[in-house]
């Protein structure tokens, strides 16, 4: 009850402190406040959240992203914060287009620098005013952004150590085997299925027709 009262007070403070143009919507999700914010207002909004005495979101937990190509604003950026003083959490989400950039919050939270570099590396989202925006997980000569939905599963090039020249080289990809479909629960399921059909065939030859559902496991019911 006390926690719910605190959440209500927090929402009330934010409604008073932040003008309407700073955010789109507020939701209460899994005992946690979720704010949808305009991308252009993220720095101003977080400045208030960090500095206000009754909010004090002083610790950035992480920043992550989602790629939804079917949307006009393709990328969703998700910020997770906590207050080490007031023991509360808050999540902030915003949407940006593929051609847009977002302001870096590195001046407010030093821990955001590597998270923003990771998002830039894996999704291709650019951050304004970032002090060192470069790749962090992939190689410097890497092409593309691996966590985008349009990035091929095999990648574009193969990176390996070439023993003759004693160095790492890029080569065109050579697939050892074709892509396979793994949409099966277990290889034994197919054996059960074939045995059931054999049982059905031998039984129907001797007796009246029997519905195959009585022989198949439930997930194979026709």
N, C-alpha and C positions, 0 to 999 in steps of 0.2 A: 504494500500500500504506500509506504514511504517512498519507494522507488518510483512508482507511478506518479506520485505528487511531484517528485523532482523532475520527471520527464515533462510534465505539464508546465512546470515553472520554466524549464529550459526552453520549451516552445514559445512560451509567452515572452521571454526575454528576446529571443531571436526575432519574433514578429515585431517587437518594438525597436530593436536595434538595427535590423537590416531592412532597407526599403524593399518594396515588392519587386523592383526590377532586378534584384540580386538573385532571386531564386524562382523556380517554376512551381514546385510542389513540395509538401511535407507529408511523409508517411510514417506510420509506426509499424515496424516489421520485426517480428521475433524479439520483442522487448528492446528494440533499438530504434532510434530515430534515423530516418533516411531522408536526405534532402536532395532534391533535383535542382541543380544550379546552372545558370547560363555560363558558358565557357568564358565569356569576356569578364565575368564578375568573380572568378574563382579566387584571385589574390585578395581583393577587397573583402570578400566574404570570410576567408580564412584569417585575415588580419583581425577581424572582430572576434571570431571564435577563439583565437589564441590569447588575445590581450584582455578580454573582458573578465572582470573579477569573478563573476558568477558562472562562467562557462569554462575557461581555461583549458582548452584542448591543446595541451603542451607536448603531446607525443604522437608522432605519425607512425602507425602500425605498418602500413604498406600502401602501395599504389599498384593497381593492375588495370588490365584493359580487356575488352571483348570486341571481336570483329563480326559484325552482322551485315554482310554485303547487300542484303535485300532492302535495307533502310537507306533513305537519302542521307541521313547523318550516320555514317557507317560505323564509327568507333564509339564505344562507351568507355569512359575513364572512371574508375572507381577508387575513391580515397577512403581509408579507414583510420579513424583517429580515436584516441582515448585521453582522458584527463587523469594523470597520476595523483592529482590532488583531490578531485571530487569522485573518482572511481566511476566514470561514466564513459560510454562509447558513442560514437556518431559516425555514420557513413554518408558520404557525399558522392553523387553520380552526376555526370554530364555527358552530353553527346556532341560529337564534332564530325564534320565532313572529312572526306579523304584528302581534300586539298587545303584544309584548314590547319592552323597551328594553335597551340594552347600555351598560356603563360606558365612559366616554371614557377614553382613555389620554393625553390632552393634558398631564397633569401629569408624565408620564414622558417623552413624546416630543412636543416642541412642533410638529414637522412633521406630526403627525396631525390638527391642527385643520382644515386645509383638506380633507384626505381624508374626514374624518368629516362635514363640511358637504356635501361632494359626494355622499356616500352618502345623507345625509338628504334632499338635494334630489332626487336621481334615483330613489331607492328608497323613501323614506319611513321609513327606520329611524332611530329616535330614540336619542340618546346622553346618558346621565346625566352630570351635572357638566361638560358642555361649556361653556366660557366664552362662546361666541358662536355658538350653534346657529341658523343661519338659512340661507336659500337662497344659493347661490353662483354657479350657472350660469344659472338661469331667472329670469324677472322676478318681482318681489315679489308681484304679483297672480296669478301662475300657479297653475292648478288641476291637481292630480294630480302624479304622479311618472313621468317619461317612460320610464324603463328597466324599469318593471314590465311583466310579460307581459300584464296586462289593460288596459294603457293603449292607447287607439286609435291607429292609425298616423297618422291625420290630426290628432290632438289634439282639443281641445274648442272652441277659439276660434282665430280668425285675427287676428294682430297685424300692423298695417300703418300706414304714414304717410298721414294724411288731409290732402291738400294744401289743401283749402278752409279748414279750421280751423287748419292749420299745427301739427298735433300727431299723436301716435301714438294710435290707437284700437283697441279690441277689437271684433270683429264675428263673427257666425256664419260658419262655414266654408262657402265656395262652391267645390265641386270642379269644376275645368275639364273633367276627363274622369273616367270611371269607373275604378275600380281594375282593373288588368290583371294577367294571369298571365304571369310572366316565366320560367316553367320550361321554357325552350328554350335550347339551346346557341348557336344562331346562326340567323338567318332563312334562310340558304342551306340549312340541313339540310332544311327543308320542301320546297324546290325539288327537291332531290335525291330526296326521297321520292316526290313526284308523278311525276318523270321515270321513276323505277324502275317505278312502277305502269303508266305508259303503255307502257314497254318490255315489261313482262310481258304486257299485254293484246295488243299487236301480235304478239308472239312466239307466244303461245298460240293465236292465230287461224291461224297458218301451220304450226306444228309441234306436237309432243306437249306436254302440260302441263309447265311448268317451275316448280320451287319458287321462290317469291319471294325466299327467303334468298340465292339466288345473285346477285341483282341489288341488294339493299339493302346499305348499309354495315353493319358488324357490330353497331353499337348499335341498329339497327332490325330485327335478325333476329327472325322471328316464332316 
